Amino acid sequence: MSAPMHRSSPYTLRARELLRGACVALAAPFGALLLSACLSQPSQAPENPEDVRARIEAHLPAEVHDRSGWARDIQSSFEALRLEPDTQRICAVVAVIAQESNFAVDPVIPHLGTLASQEIDTRAGADHVPLLLVHAALELRSTDGRSYIERIRAAHTERDLSDVFEDFIGRVPLGQRLFSGLNPIRTRGPMQVNVAFAERFAASHPYPYPVRKSLGDELFTRRGSVYFGVAHLLAYRAPYDRYLFRFADYNAGQYASRNAAFQRALALLTSAPVAPDGALLPRDGSTGATEQALRGIQDELRLSEVQIYEALQSANSESFESTSLYQRVFTLAQRRSGSALPRAILPQITLHSPKISRRLTTEWYARRVNERYAQCLRH
């Protein structure tokens, strides 16, 4: 079970509550002195960092190199994020790293250059940047004497490819204005953390290490990718009874599994073609299928269009569950179905990336990581 994100798990807290209750019962016949002594018992001292690192190292796959280094960075991330390093959390992190990079800090990606070239053309078209302009710019000579397109086609790792684009954007006339959005490397490092997530998280949670160049560049380091990866996976509360849904969220975005369940309940209620992909509002600011379906039953929901939109804006936070929109949709849908509905399902998403050369889905990803997680727990 996925525990709330604070130092004490719900099981620990419940045990303490039971202990306090027993103390009160036993103290009643003997007076306030015993009660005071009983309730003032100190909480369990934090585990020694060296012991935590040893437990983490014991759960790493046998083939991992620099085991002490990986254990140190994982333990430091738990400590910085104030997460209890229990076995479930440790194995969840280990499973994600194994799936994303097999514990390679800068993994080699087959055919990366070719895939990236194709993605550049796709993104240029989507951004209405003329391909003739893009191709002409990529034929210019870079700092190492090769053309930019030659370096892109020769790239084997994410850092190789990102370095080309940093050089390109910094040196080519109008490069920042025209081509800053064409860098296909949006996720980086051994935990494949999205640059946008890292920047948002760092705005409210100070990064615990010195930034040598930029936050995006830190994601290429083991410590940076692990820190933000652990944050993305674990540092938020969600109504999940299994880590399977956190693994899906890691791929699709925090709360995607909860939001997909909301969309399924909405589809049941309205019979509208609402895809359970976990994205309640389109990124481009348009009115998506979820909002349209909700507007169709706004009288039944007793909510205005403005109230619906405002509630949907909280879809990437825990607070969405306390909105009238969320609660009324589930109440009405469960009344129609005659049974309780799940509050989390696996989002139905087909994955697209210049690093992916075959058809994969978020469900496949979540189940594959969950298999690694279960294997880690058995060790």
Secondary structure, DSSP 8 states (H G I E B T S, - for coil): ----SSSS-HHHHHHHHHHHHHHHHHHTTT-HHHHHHHHT--------HHHHHHHHHHTS-TT-SSHHHHHHHHHHHHHHHT----HHHHHHHHHHHHHHHTT-SS-B-TTHHHHHHHHHHHHHHHTT--HHHHHHHHTSB-TTSSBHHHHHHH--BHHHHHHHHHHHHHHSTTHHHHHGGG----EETTTTEEHHHHHHHHHHS--SS--SS-HHHHTTSHHHHHHHHHHHHHSS----SSHHHHHHHHHH-TTHHHHHHHHHHHHHHH------SS--S-TTS---HHHHHHHHTHHHHT--HHHHHHHHTTTTSGGGGGSHHHHHHHHHHHHHHTS---S------B---TT--S--BHHHHHHHHHHHHHHHHH-
